[in-house]
């Protein structure tokens, strides 16, 4: 859930290593390296082909983000199309209660 704008995303693919090109983390990060923020790593995409990326180098902006590069959300434009999903990966953990 992109809470800042009340939108949901449906993750389609988490990238892997040594898999088909469509799912390969090295392929996608090389393809978009000139468009990514410093320290960001693409980790997957949703059904609309928006990207999930991770910043995990201890900076203030550490977290998992959604990049709406296709401007699917009404709120997205050239000035704002990156949204924080979670600051800490533990927020994504499934509760076993």
C-alpha positions in Angstrom: 0.0 0.0 0.0 1.3 3.4 -0.9 -0.2 5.1 2.2 0.9 8.6 1.3 -1.6 8.6 -1.6 -4.0 5.8 -0.6 -3.1 3.6 -3.6 -2.4 -0.1 -3.7 0.1 -2.0 -5.8 0.2 -5.7 -6.8 3.7 -7.0 -6.9 4.2 -9.2 -10.0 7.9 -10.1 -10.0 10.7 -10.0 -7.4 14.0 -10.1 -9.3 16.4 -12.9 -8.9 19.9 -13.8 -10.0 20.7 -16.2 -12.8 17.1 -16.4 -13.9 15.4 -15.4 -17.2 16.1 -11.9 -18.4 12.6 -10.7 -17.5 13.3 -11.4 -13.8 17.1 -10.8 -13.6 18.2 -8.2 -11.1 21.4 -7.5 -12.9 19.6 -6.9 -16.2 17.1 -4.4 -14.8 19.6 -2.5 -12.8 21.9 -2.2 -15.7 19.1 -1.1 -18.0 17.9 1.7 -15.7 21.2 2.6 -14.0 21.1 6.1 -15.5 17.6 6.8 -14.2 18.0 5.5 -10.6 18.8 7.3 -7.4 22.3 6.9 -6.1 22.4 3.8 -3.8 19.1 2.4 -5.1 18.7 -1.2 -6.3 15.7 -2.3 -8.4 14.2 -5.4 -6.7 11.0 -6.0 -8.7 7.9 -4.6 -10.4 4.2 -4.6 -10.2 1.5 -5.6 -12.7 1.6 -2.0 -14.2 5.4 -2.3 -14.7 6.1 0.2 -12.0 9.3 -0.7 -10.1 10.1 -1.6 -6.5 13.5 -0.4 -5.3 15.5 -0.6 -2.2 17.9 1.9 -0.6 19.8 0.2 2.2 23.0 2.0 2.8 22.1 3.6 6.1 21.1 7.0 4.7 18.1 8.9 5.9 16.1 7.7 2.9 16.7 4.0 3.6 13.6 2.0 2.7 11.6 0.2 0.0 10.0 2.5 -2.6 7.6 2.3 -5.5 8.6 4.1 -8.7 5.6 4.8 -10.8 7.6 5.4 -14.0 4.5 4.8 -16.2 2.4 7.4 -14.3 -0.4 4.9 -13.5 -1.4 6.9 -10.4 -3.3 10.1 -10.9 -1.0 11.7 -8.3 2.2 10.9 -10.3 3.8 13.5 -12.6 7.3 14.5 -13.7 8.0 16.1 -10.3 6.6 13.2 -8.1 6.4 9.6 -9.0 8.5 7.9 -6.3 6.7 6.7 -3.1 8.0 5.3 0.1 6.4 1.9 1.0 8.3 1.0 4.2 11.3 2.4 6.0 12.3 -1.0 7.4 12.1 -4.4 5.8 10.7 -5.8 9.1 7.5 -3.9 8.3 6.9 -6.4 5.5 7.2 -9.4 7.7 4.2 -11.7 7.9 2.9 -12.1 11.4 2.8 -15.7 12.7 0.2 -15.0 15.4 
